[in-house]
Amino acid sequence: MYGNADDLLAAGEFARAGRRFERENRWEEAINAYAEAVRFDEAARLLETLGRFEDAGWMLLRSLPKEPTRTMELSQGAKRAAVRAAMNFARAGGRDLACGLLINVGEGSR
């Protein structure tokens, strides 16, 4: 068994390392471990908690398809991530970016 978060990280157990770093209040390391584990939602949650809303928005966008995708072809999870990213951008003062993102995922009425 792994002794600490650093051991988990070295073993490639990124999500488990992120949880351990989080319990140890090692926020940056937890964020990086979650991102490495492709757990962008968890990394964004910590960024939101830290008040880093713009960073949280960009982190959430990393979970979206890389290629242009029609709105109707986006999964519900991808749409939720995009809306959450837009809300973070708005909280950070990036209202134009937030509005554009919402319109592009078919949520312009928000």
N, C-alpha and C positions, 0 to 999 in steps of 0.2 A: 504494500500500500504506500501511497505517496505521503510524505510528511507535511508538506506545506504547499502553498500556492505556487511558489517558484518551481518546486519539483513537478507539480501538475503541468505547469506551463512548459517545462523542458520536455515532458513526456508527450506533449501534443494534446493534452486534455484541456483544451482551451475553455470550454463552457464551465467545467468544474473549477478550473483555476479562476475564472471570472467570479463565480459565486464565492470562492474562498477569499479572493482579494476584496470583494465587497464586504464580507463579514469582518475583514480586518481594516475596513475604511481606507483602503488603498484604491481610491477612485480611478485615477488615470490608468493604473494597471488593469483594473476590472474592465474599464471601457475598452481598452486595447485587446484584452483577452476575449471579450464577447465579440468584438468586431472580427477577430481572427477566427472565431468559431462560427462566423456568419450568423450571429445572433444580434442583428442590427437593432431589433426592437428592444433588447435588454440594454445594449449600449446607449440607445437613445433615451431610455427610461432614466438611466443615471445622469445623462447630460441634462435632461429636463429637471431632475432633482437639484442639480447644481446650478440651475438657472442659465445654462448655456443653450438657449433655445435655437439659435441659428445652427450651431454644431449638431444639435439633435435633429433638426430638419434635414441637413445634409446626410447625416448617418442613415436616416430612414429612407432617403432616396436611393441609397446603395442597394436596398432590397428590391427595387423595381427592375423590370426587364431592361436589359442593356440596349436592345433594338427597339426602334419605334413600334409601338403596339397600339392597335385601335382600342378605344375605351371599352367597347363591348367585349373585347377579348381579355381584358385584365381580370385577374382573379379578385375575389372579394378581399382577400388579404392584401393584395397590392393596392387596391383602391383605399382600404383603411390606412395603409402606410402613407399613401400620398396625401390623404386628408389630414392625417396627424402631422405630417411634414409641413403642410401648408399652415396649420394652426401654430406650429412652432415658429415658422418664418414670420407670421403675423405678430406673434408675441415679441419677436426680436426687432420689430419695426419694419420688416420687409413685406409690406402689404401688397405691393405690386407683384412680387414674386408669388406670394400666397394666392392672390386672386388668379393669376395666370395658371398656376398649378391646379387650382380647383376647377377652373373652366376646362382645362385639358383632360381632366378625369371625369368630366360630366357632372360636376357638383357646383356649378356656377351659382345656384340659388342660395348657397350657404353664405 
